[in-house]
């Protein structure tokens, strides 16, 4: 069984990779994937804390599990909306490079 420190370190590494991808890359698709990677790191933190936070019966707390479920639902909705917006921009501009998409005037 892995310790809480290992899980938190792995989540921090995932978050840093996602943040670095957002700061370095200029493609909208890659930026959305890096954003999802950062959300996955946050969910991994919550799952790790849920695993090691036990209630009075010795089982993991259910309130945090419900919160994690809602975060997964919000992340799925965010991915769907993000891909819909990227698809609409690509249909209009035929380009997904952020350096060349600096104006929304023609949308």
C-alpha positions as CSV (number, residue, x, y, z in Angstrom):
1,X,0.0,0.0,0.0
2,X,1.3,3.4,-0.9
3,X,1.7,6.1,1.6
4,X,-0.1,9.5,1.6
5,X,3.2,11.3,0.9
6,X,3.8,9.3,-2.3
7,X,0.3,10.0,-3.6
8,X,0.6,13.7,-2.8
9,X,4.0,13.9,-4.4
10,X,2.7,12.2,-7.6
11,X,-0.3,14.5,-7.7
12,X,2.0,17.5,-7.3
13,X,4.1,16.2,-10.2
14,X,1.0,15.7,-12.4
15,X,-0.1,19.3,-11.5
16,X,3.3,20.7,-12.4
17,X,3.4,18.9,-15.7
18,X,0.0,20.2,-16.6
19,X,0.9,23.8,-15.5
20,X,4.1,23.6,-17.6
21,X,2.2,22.4,-20.6
22,X,-0.2,25.3,-20.3
23,X,2.6,27.8,-20.0
24,X,4.7,26.4,-22.8
25,X,2.3,25.1,-25.5
26,X,0.3,27.2,-27.9
27,X,-2.2,24.7,-29.2
28,X,-5.7,24.8,-27.8
29,X,-6.1,21.0,-27.8
30,X,-2.8,20.5,-25.8
31,X,-3.8,23.3,-23.4
32,X,-7.2,21.6,-22.8
33,X,-5.4,18.3,-22.2
34,X,-3.0,19.9,-19.7
35,X,-5.9,21.5,-17.9
36,X,-7.5,18.1,-17.6
37,X,-4.2,16.8,-16.2
38,X,-4.3,19.5,-13.6
39,X,-7.9,18.6,-12.6
40,X,-6.9,14.9,-12.4
41,X,-4.1,15.9,-10.0
42,X,-6.5,17.7,-7.8
43,X,-8.9,14.7,-7.9
44,X,-6.0,12.4,-7.0
45,X,-5.3,14.6,-3.9
46,X,-8.9,14.3,-2.9
47,X,-8.9,10.6,-3.4
48,X,-5.7,10.2,-1.4
49,X,-7.1,12.3,1.5
50,X,-10.3,10.4,1.4
51,X,-8.4,7.1,1.6
52,X,-6.5,8.1,4.7
53,X,-9.3,10.0,6.4
54,X,-11.4,7.5,8.2
55,X,-14.7,8.2,10.1
56,X,-15.7,6.7,13.4
57,X,-16.6,3.3,11.8
58,X,-13.1,2.9,10.3
59,X,-14.3,3.4,6.7
60,X,-13.4,6.3,4.3
61,X,-15.7,9.3,4.7
62,X,-18.6,9.3,2.2
63,X,-18.9,13.1,2.0
64,X,-15.6,13.5,0.3
65,X,-16.5,10.7,-2.1
66,X,-19.6,12.5,-3.1
67,X,-17.5,15.7,-3.6
68,X,-15.1,13.8,-5.8
69,X,-18.0,12.5,-7.9
70,X,-19.2,16.0,-8.5
71,X,-15.7,17.2,-9.5
72,X,-15.5,14.3,-12.0
73,X,-18.9,15.4,-13.4
74,X,-17.8,19.0,-13.7
75,X,-14.5,18.0,-15.4
76,X,-16.4,16.0,-18.0
77,X,-18.7,18.9,-18.7
78,X,-15.7,21.2,-19.0
79,X,-14.1,18.9,-21.4
80,X,-17.2,18.7,-23.6
81,X,-17.7,22.4,-23.6
82,X,-14.0,23.1,-24.3
83,X,-13.9,20.7,-27.2
84,X,-17.1,22.2,-28.6
85,X,-15.6,25.7,-28.4
86,X,-12.3,24.5,-30.0
87,X,-14.3,22.8,-32.8
88,X,-16.3,26.0,-33.5
89,X,-13.1,28.1,-33.6
90,X,-11.4,25.6,-35.9
91,X,-14.4,25.6,-38.3
92,X,-14.2,29.4,-38.4
93,X,-10.5,30.1,-38.4
94,X,-9.0,26.7,-39.7
95,X,-6.2,27.2,-37.1
96,X,-5.7,26.3,-33.4
97,X,-2.5,28.1,-32.7
98,X,-3.0,30.7,-29.9
99,X,-0.4,33.1,-31.3
100,X,-2.5,33.5,-34.4
101,X,-5.9,33.4,-32.7
102,X,-5.5,36.7,-30.8
103,X,-8.7,38.3,-32.0
104,X,-12.3,37.1,-31.6
105,X,-13.6,39.9,-33.9
106,X,-14.3,37.6,-36.8
107,X,-16.1,34.9,-34.9
